[in-house]
Amino acid sequence: MQNKLLIVIFISLFSFAYTATGQKLIDSPYSRFNIGTLQPQGSFRNLGMGRVGTAMRDNSSIDFTNPASYSSLDTVSFIFDFGLDYGRNFISEGVTRYSSSDIDFHHLIMGFPISKGWGFAAGVIPVSSGYYKITQTVTSTDPGYDATTGEYTVNHNGDGGITKFFVGSGIQIGKNFSIGANLSFLSGQLKRDNSFVFSDIYNVFNNNSEEKLVLGGVNFDYGIQYVAAFKNNYFLNIGASLTSGNNYKSKYNLLSMKYTAYSVIDTISYVANNSAKTHIPATYRIGISFGKKYKFITGIDYVITKWSTSSIPPGSTNYAADTKELRFGAEFIPDKFSNFSYISKIEYRIGGHIGDNYLIINGEQLKEYGASIGLGLPMRTFSKTNLFIDFTRKSGSPASNFHTENYLTLGISLNLYDWWFLKKKYD
């Protein structure tokens, strides 16, 4: 047991250190707005099933989107789940094509029971990414060229993101009900630089603005689940969860300058607000799942977030809209306990999601939909390697100056399950 603890501590420290300094370096112009591009929530099992999770509960997995599920963890067990993902974003606007990619740490989650029907979980997961690079160069041959201004280049760059740390507990009440809660801490920063560089370095001042938002604060997730067991191992789960809205303590700075190619000449303006408030709204989830133990499970979630009530410095009123999303997925296991065929023991997953993106541009809301597949490759005991592939498209009408993003994600995680608190009968 001592060796296991050392392994977990080492991986935990490495992953937390990496999360604190790393970020997803996948270019998306939509990350320029609000708190950036929102990252899908859930373990890789959930993401392989179309992000379904509200009514999911499993003794060998941690479904942190509904903390009531922690009550399903086996006694004397320990679960440790960490994953990496590779993303590639294909951007198109008319005949213009561009792509970017990156591989990054995705999550670290662990859970164990406190007693029968009472579980605990903790983890670190990404919330948003603010990385983008946009460059436009206007030369004398371009239609928008103005001889008075001359040739120039516009650069818009962003980086940073927001991360969520959580600890939570779920407990079973009676035979069918479970409730749970997470205490979450959001922290991170978003940086945005905008520069206008003119070719005439002698007679024209270049302009640059640097924008930075830092936020942090505590929030809560609440969840409830009802489980109905039927004959022949069939079951029906109903779940609901809430991530409460909250005002996060923030610092916002904006520095604008004009300069030549040789030195900084003057500060145009400087705004510093060390007592700003960032309001991230509540998210409501309701879900249902039906299946047969050790054989299959199907699920569907409906998720609503009131982004129109958000407040993100310097202002998100015209760029954030309420979102509604439908998620659905299934998992099938041919023969979980087969002694002859490894392929029969594999968990096969498929799912999809369709709904709104929270970004609104020129009065039109961005649409988002996608599909996913996944595998759970069994290891010893109930441990497994989870794989998933997700394809998500973000698009809108060309009349509103939308570009299309086709986002491909591949993920791999180790979901380690072990009996940690059993006394050995024999040495």
C-alpha positions as CSV (number, residue, x, y, z in Angstrom):
1,M,0.0,0.0,0.0
2,Q,2.9,2.4,0.7
3,N,4.2,2.0,-2.9
4,K,0.7,2.7,-4.2
5,L,0.5,5.9,-2.2
6,L,3.9,7.0,-3.5
7,I,2.8,6.4,-7.1
8,V,-0.4,8.4,-6.7
9,I,1.4,11.2,-4.9
10,F,4.0,11.5,-7.6
11,I,1.5,11.5,-10.4
12,S,-0.7,14.0,-8.6
13,L,2.1,16.4,-7.9
14,F,3.3,16.2,-11.5
15,S,-0.2,16.7,-13.0
16,F,-1.1,19.6,-10.7
17,A,2.3,21.3,-11.5
18,Y,1.7,20.8,-15.2
19,T,-1.9,22.1,-15.0
20,A,-0.7,25.2,-13.2
21,T,1.8,26.1,-16.1
22,G,0.3,24.5,-19.2
23,Q,-2.6,25.3,-21.4
24,K,-4.2,24.1,-24.6
25,L,-2.5,25.7,-27.5
26,I,-5.2,25.1,-30.0
27,D,-6.1,28.2,-32.1
28,S,-9.8,29.2,-32.0
29,P,-10.8,32.8,-32.8
30,Y,-14.0,32.2,-30.8
31,S,-11.7,32.0,-27.7
32,R,-11.4,35.8,-28.0
33,F,-14.7,36.4,-26.3
34,N,-16.1,36.0,-22.8
35,I,-14.0,33.4,-20.8
36,G,-12.8,31.6,-23.9
37,T,-13.7,28.3,-25.4
38,L,-15.6,26.1,-22.9
39,Q,-14.1,22.6,-22.4
40,P,-16.6,19.7,-22.3
41,Q,-17.0,18.3,-18.8
42,G,-16.8,14.7,-17.8
43,S,-14.5,11.7,-17.6
44,F,-13.4,10.0,-20.9
45,R,-16.2,7.4,-20.3
46,N,-18.7,10.3,-20.4
47,L,-17.1,12.0,-23.4
48,G,-17.2,8.8,-25.4
49,M,-20.9,8.6,-24.7
50,G,-21.8,12.1,-26.0
51,R,-21.0,13.8,-22.6
52,V,-23.9,12.0,-20.8
53,G,-23.3,11.9,-17.1
54,T,-26.2,13.3,-14.9
55,A,-27.9,9.9,-14.3
56,M,-24.7,7.8,-14.6
57,R,-23.3,5.9,-11.6
58,D,-20.7,3.2,-11.5
59,N,-18.6,1.5,-8.9
60,S,-15.5,1.7,-11.0
61,S,-15.8,5.2,-12.5
62,I,-16.2,8.8,-11.1
63,D,-19.1,10.8,-12.7
64,F,-18.2,14.2,-11.2
65,T,-20.9,16.1,-13.1
66,N,-23.3,14.7,-10.5
67,P,-21.7,14.3,-7.1
68,A,-24.6,12.1,-5.9
69,S,-23.0,9.3,-8.0
70,Y,-20.1,9.0,-5.5
71,S,-22.3,6.9,-3.2
72,S,-22.0,4.0,-5.7
73,L,-18.2,3.6,-5.0
74,D,-17.4,0.1,-3.6
75,T,-16.3,-0.1,0.0
76,V,-12.5,-0.7,0.6
77,S,-11.8,0.4,-3.0
78,F,-9.8,3.3,-4.5
79,I,-10.2,4.9,-8.0
80,F,-7.6,7.0,-9.7
81,D,-8.2,8.5,-13.1
82,F,-5.9,10.7,-15.2
83,G,-6.0,11.5,-18.9
84,L,-4.3,13.2,-21.8
85,D,-6.1,14.4,-25.0
86,Y,-5.0,15.5,-28.4
87,G,-7.0,18.1,-30.2
88,R,-7.0,19.4,-33.8
89,N,-9.1,22.4,-34.9
90,F,-9.9,22.8,-38.6
91,I,-11.0,26.4,-39.3
92,S,-12.7,27.4,-42.6
93,E,-14.1,30.7,-43.9
94,G,-15.0,30.7,-47.6
95,V,-11.9,29.4,-49.4
96,T,-9.6,30.0,-46.5
97,R,-8.4,27.0,-44.5
98,Y,-6.4,26.7,-41.4
99,S,-5.7,24.1,-38.7
100,S,-3.8,23.9,-35.3
101,S,-3.3,21.1,-32.9
102,D,-1.9,20.3,-29.4
103,I,-1.7,17.5,-26.8
104,D,-2.2,18.3,-23.2
105,F,-3.0,17.0,-19.7
106,H,-6.8,16.8,-19.4
107,H,-7.9,15.7,-15.9
108,L,-6.9,14.1,-12.6
109,I,-9.6,12.6,-10.5
110,M,-9.6,10.3,-7.5
111,G,-12.3,8.8,-5.3
112,F,-12.8,6.3,-2.5
113,P,-15.6,5.3,-0.1
114,I,-15.8,6.7,3.4
115,S,-18.3,3.9,4.4
116,K,-20.9,1.8,2.6
117,G,-23.1,4.1,0.5
118,W,-20.9,7.2,1.3
119,G,-18.2,8.2,-1.2
120,F,-15.6,11.0,-1.6
121,A,-14.0,12.4,-4.7
122,A,-11.5,15.1,-5.7
123,G,-9.9,16.3,-8.9
124,V,-8.7,19.0,-11.2
125,I,-10.4,19.6,-14.6
126,P,-10.2,22.3,-17.3
127,V,-13.0,24.8,-17.7
128,S,-12.0,27.1,-20.6
129,S,-9.2,27.9,-23.0
130,G,-8.4,31.4,-24.2
131,Y,-5.7,30.6,-26.8
132,Y,-6.0,32.2,-30.3
133,K,-3.8,33.9,-32.9
134,I,-5.4,36.1,-35.6
135,T,-3.3,38.1,-38.1
136,Q,-4.4,40.3,-41.0
137,T,-2.0,42.1,-43.4
138,V,-3.3,44.8,-45.7
139,T,-1.1,45.6,-48.7
140,S,-1.4,48.0,-51.6
141,T,-3.0,45.3,-53.7
142,D,-5.9,44.6,-51.2
143,P,-9.4,46.1,-51.8
144,G,-9.4,47.7,-48.4
145,Y,-6.1,49.5,-48.9
146,D,-6.0,53.3,-48.1
147,A,-3.0,55.3,-49.3
148,T,-3.3,57.6,-46.4
149,T,-2.9,54.8,-43.8
150,G,-0.5,52.7,-45.9
151,E,0.2,49.1,-45.5
152,Y,-0.3,47.6,-42.0
153,T,-0.6,44.3,-40.0
154,V,-3.2,43.6,-37.3
155,N,-2.4,41.0,-34.7
156,H,-4.8,39.6,-32.1
157,N,-3.3,37.1,-29.7
158,G,-4.7,35.4,-26.6
159,D,-3.7,32.8,-24.1
160,G,-4.5,31.4,-20.6
161,G,-7.5,29.6,-19.3
162,I,-9.6,28.7,-16.3
163,T,-9.2,25.5,-14.2
164,K,-11.5,23.9,-11.7
165,F,-10.3,22.1,-8.5
166,F,-13.0,20.2,-6.6
167,V,-13.6,18.0,-3.6
168,G,-17.0,16.4,-3.0
169,S,-19.0,13.7,-1.3
170,G,-22.2,11.7,-2.1
171,I,-24.3,9.7,0.3
172,Q,-27.1,7.2,-0.2
173,I,-30.3,8.0,1.7
174,G,-32.6,5.0,2.1
175,K,-32.7,2.3,-0.6
176,N,-33.2,4.4,-3.8
177,F,-32.0,8.0,-3.3
178,S,-28.5,9.6,-3.2
179,I,-27.5,13.2,-2.8
180,G,-24.1,14.8,-3.1
181,A,-22.2,18.1,-3.3
182,N,-18.9,19.4,-4.6
183,L,-16.9,22.3,-3.3
184,S,-15.2,23.8,-6.3
185,F,-12.5,26.4,-6.7
186,L,-12.1,28.2,-10.0
187,S,-8.9,30.0,-10.9
188,G,-7.1,31.2,-13.9
189,Q,-6.2,34.2,-16.1
190,L,-6.9,35.3,-19.7
191,K,-4.5,37.5,-21.6
192,R,-5.4,39.3,-24.8
193,D,-3.0,41.5,-26.9
194,N,-4.0,43.6,-29.9
195,S,-1.5,45.4,-32.1
196,F,-1.6,47.6,-35.2
197,V,1.8,47.7,-36.9
198,F,2.2,50.1,-39.9
199,S,4.8,49.6,-42.6
200,D,5.7,53.3,-42.5
201,I,7.8,53.1,-39.3
202,Y,9.0,56.7,-39.6
203,N,5.8,58.7,-39.9
204,V,3.2,56.6,-38.2
205,F,2.7,55.5,-34.6
206,N,1.9,51.8,-34.0
207,N,-0.7,51.0,-31.5
208,N,-0.9,48.1,-28.9
209,S,-3.3,47.1,-26.2
210,E,-2.8,44.5,-23.5
211,E,-5.7,43.1,-21.6
212,K,-5.6,40.8,-18.6
213,L,-8.4,39.2,-16.5
214,V,-7.5,37.2,-13.4
215,L,-10.3,35.5,-11.5
216,G,-10.7,33.1,-8.6
217,G,-13.4,31.9,-6.1
218,V,-15.4,29.2,-4.5
219,N,-18.5,27.6,-5.9
220,F,-20.8,24.5,-5.3
221,D,-22.2,21.7,-7.3
222,Y,-25.3,19.8,-6.0
223,G,-26.7,16.6,-7.2
224,I,-29.5,14.0,-6.6
225,Q,-30.1,10.6,-8.1
226,Y,-32.9,8.0,-7.9
227,V,-32.2,4.4,-8.7
228,A,-34.8,1.8,-9.4
229,A,-33.7,-1.9,-9.7
230,F,-35.7,-4.5,-11.6
231,K,-35.5,-8.2,-12.2
232,N,-32.6,-9.7,-14.2
233,N,-30.2,-6.9,-13.3
234,Y,-32.2,-4.2,-15.2
235,F,-32.2,-0.7,-13.7
236,L,-33.4,2.8,-14.3
237,N,-31.6,5.9,-13.0
238,I,-32.9,9.5,-12.8
239,G,-30.6,12.3,-11.9
240,A,-30.4,16.1,-11.6
241,S,-27.6,18.4,-10.8
242,L,-26.9,22.1,-10.4
243,T,-23.7,24.1,-10.7
244,S,-24.7,27.3,-8.8
245,G,-24.0,30.7,-10.3
246,N,-21.5,32.9,-8.5
247,N,-19.6,36.2,-8.5
248,Y,-15.9,35.5,-8.7
249,K,-13.3,38.0,-7.4
250,S,-11.5,39.4,-10.3
251,K,-8.7,41.8,-11.4
252,Y,-9.0,43.4,-14.8
253,N,-6.2,45.5,-16.5
254,L,-6.2,47.2,-19.9
255,L,-3.1,49.1,-21.1
256,S,-3.1,50.9,-24.5
257,M,0.1,52.4,-25.9
258,K,1.3,54.1,-29.1
259,Y,4.9,53.6,-30.1
260,T,7.5,53.7,-32.9
261,A,9.7,50.9,-34.1
262,Y,12.4,52.2,-31.7
263,S,10.8,52.8,-28.3
264,V,7.5,53.3,-26.4
265,I,6.4,56.8,-26.8
266,D,3.2,57.3,-24.8
267,T,0.5,55.5,-22.8
268,I,-2.9,56.2,-24.4
269,S,-4.9,54.8,-21.5
270,Y,-4.6,52.5,-18.5
271,V,-7.5,50.9,-16.7
272,A,-7.0,48.9,-13.5
273,N,-9.9,47.4,-11.6
274,N,-8.7,45.2,-8.7
275,S,-12.2,44.8,-7.3
276,A,-14.0,43.7,-10.5
277,K,-16.6,40.9,-10.4
278,T,-17.0,38.1,-12.9
279,H,-20.4,36.4,-12.8
280,I,-20.5,32.9,-14.2
281,P,-24.2,31.7,-14.3
282,A,-25.8,28.6,-13.0
283,T,-26.0,25.3,-15.0
284,Y,-29.0,23.0,-14.7
285,R,-28.8,19.3,-15.7
286,I,-31.4,16.6,-15.8
287,G,-30.9,13.1,-17.1
288,I,-32.2,9.6,-17.3
289,S,-30.4,6.3,-17.9
290,F,-31.6,2.7,-18.5
291,G,-29.7,-0.5,-18.7
292,K,-28.7,-3.9,-17.6
293,K,-25.9,-4.3,-15.1
294,Y,-22.6,-5.5,-16.7
295,K,-24.3,-5.5,-20.1
296,F,-25.4,-2.1,-21.5
297,I,-26.5,1.4,-20.5
298,T,-28.3,4.1,-22.5
299,G,-28.6,7.7,-21.3
300,I,-29.9,11.1,-22.2
301,D,-29.2,14.6,-20.6
302,Y,-30.7,18.0,-21.0
303,V,-28.5,20.9,-19.9
304,I,-29.3,24.6,-19.6
305,T,-27.0,27.5,-18.7
306,K,-28.2,31.1,-18.3
307,W,-25.2,32.8,-20.0
308,S,-27.3,35.9,-20.7
309,T,-27.0,36.8,-17.0
310,S,-23.2,36.5,-17.1
311,S,-20.9,39.5,-16.4
312,I,-17.4,39.2,-17.6
313,P,-15.1,42.2,-17.6
314,P,-14.9,44.4,-19.7
315,G,-18.4,43.3,-20.7
316,S,-20.2,40.3,-22.2
317,T,-23.7,41.7,-22.6
318,N,-23.6,41.5,-26.4
319,Y,-21.6,38.3,-26.7
320,A,-23.2,35.7,-24.4
321,A,-26.6,34.0,-24.8
322,D,-28.4,31.2,-22.9
323,T,-27.5,27.7,-24.0
324,K,-29.6,24.5,-24.2
325,E,-28.0,21.2,-25.1
326,L,-29.3,17.6,-25.6
327,R,-26.8,14.8,-24.9
328,F,-27.3,11.1,-25.6
329,G,-25.2,8.0,-25.5
330,A,-24.9,4.3,-25.0
331,E,-22.4,1.7,-23.8
332,F,-22.5,-2.0,-24.6
333,I,-20.4,-4.9,-23.2
334,P,-20.7,-8.3,-25.0
335,D,-19.5,-10.4,-22.1
336,K,-17.8,-8.6,-19.2
337,F,-16.7,-11.7,-17.5
338,S,-15.6,-13.8,-20.5
339,N,-12.7,-16.2,-19.9
340,F,-11.9,-16.7,-23.5
341,S,-12.4,-13.5,-25.5
342,Y,-10.8,-10.2,-24.6
343,I,-12.8,-8.4,-27.3
344,S,-16.0,-9.5,-25.6
345,K,-15.0,-7.8,-22.4
346,I,-14.4,-4.4,-24.1
347,E,-16.9,-1.6,-23.3
348,Y,-18.1,-0.1,-26.6
349,R,-19.5,3.5,-26.5
350,I,-21.2,5.9,-28.8
351,G,-23.0,9.2,-28.4
352,G,-23.9,12.6,-29.6
353,H,-24.7,16.1,-28.6
354,I,-26.5,19.0,-30.2
355,G,-27.3,22.5,-28.9
356,D,-26.1,26.1,-28.6
357,N,-22.7,27.6,-28.0
358,Y,-22.8,30.5,-25.5
359,L,-21.2,32.9,-28.0
360,I,-23.4,35.4,-29.9
361,I,-21.9,37.5,-32.7
362,N,-23.8,40.2,-34.7
363,G,-27.0,39.2,-33.0
364,E,-26.8,35.5,-34.0
365,Q,-25.9,32.7,-31.7
366,L,-23.3,30.1,-32.6
367,K,-24.5,26.5,-33.0
368,E,-22.7,23.4,-31.9
369,Y,-23.2,19.7,-32.5
370,G,-21.0,16.6,-32.5
371,A,-20.7,12.8,-32.2
372,S,-18.3,10.6,-30.3
373,I,-17.2,7.0,-29.9
374,G,-15.2,5.3,-27.2
375,L,-13.8,2.1,-25.8
376,G,-13.1,0.9,-22.3
377,L,-10.2,-1.6,-22.5
378,P,-10.3,-3.8,-19.4
379,M,-7.2,-4.3,-17.3
380,R,-6.8,-6.3,-14.0
381,T,-9.7,-6.1,-11.5
382,F,-12.0,-3.3,-12.6
383,S,-9.2,-1.0,-13.9
384,K,-9.4,0.0,-17.6
385,T,-7.9,2.2,-20.3
386,N,-10.5,4.6,-21.7
387,L,-10.3,5.9,-25.2
388,F,-12.6,8.3,-27.0
389,I,-12.9,10.3,-30.3
390,D,-15.1,13.3,-30.5
391,F,-15.9,15.4,-33.6
392,T,-17.6,18.7,-32.8
393,R,-18.7,21.4,-35.3
394,K,-19.2,25.1,-34.4
395,S,-20.9,27.1,-37.1
396,G,-23.3,29.9,-38.0
397,S,-24.6,31.8,-41.0
398,P,-21.9,33.4,-43.3
399,A,-24.1,36.6,-43.3
400,S,-23.1,37.1,-39.7
401,N,-19.4,36.7,-40.4
402,F,-19.2,33.3,-38.8
403,H,-16.4,30.9,-39.6
404,T,-16.8,27.2,-39.2
405,E,-14.7,25.1,-36.8
406,N,-14.4,21.3,-37.0
407,Y,-12.8,20.2,-33.7
408,L,-11.4,16.6,-33.5
409,T,-10.4,15.3,-30.0
410,L,-8.7,12.0,-29.2
411,G,-8.3,11.1,-25.5
412,I,-6.7,8.3,-23.5
413,S,-7.0,7.9,-19.7
414,L,-6.1,5.3,-17.2
415,N,-8.9,4.5,-14.8
416,L,-7.1,2.6,-12.0
417,Y,-9.2,0.6,-9.6
418,D,-7.8,-1.3,-6.6
419,W,-8.7,-2.7,-3.2
420,W,-6.7,-0.5,-0.8
421,F,-8.2,-1.1,2.6
422,L,-8.5,-4.9,2.8
423,K,-6.6,-6.8,5.4
424,K,-4.7,-9.7,3.9
425,K,-5.6,-13.1,5.2
426,Y,-2.3,-14.6,4.0
427,D,1.1,-13.1,3.5
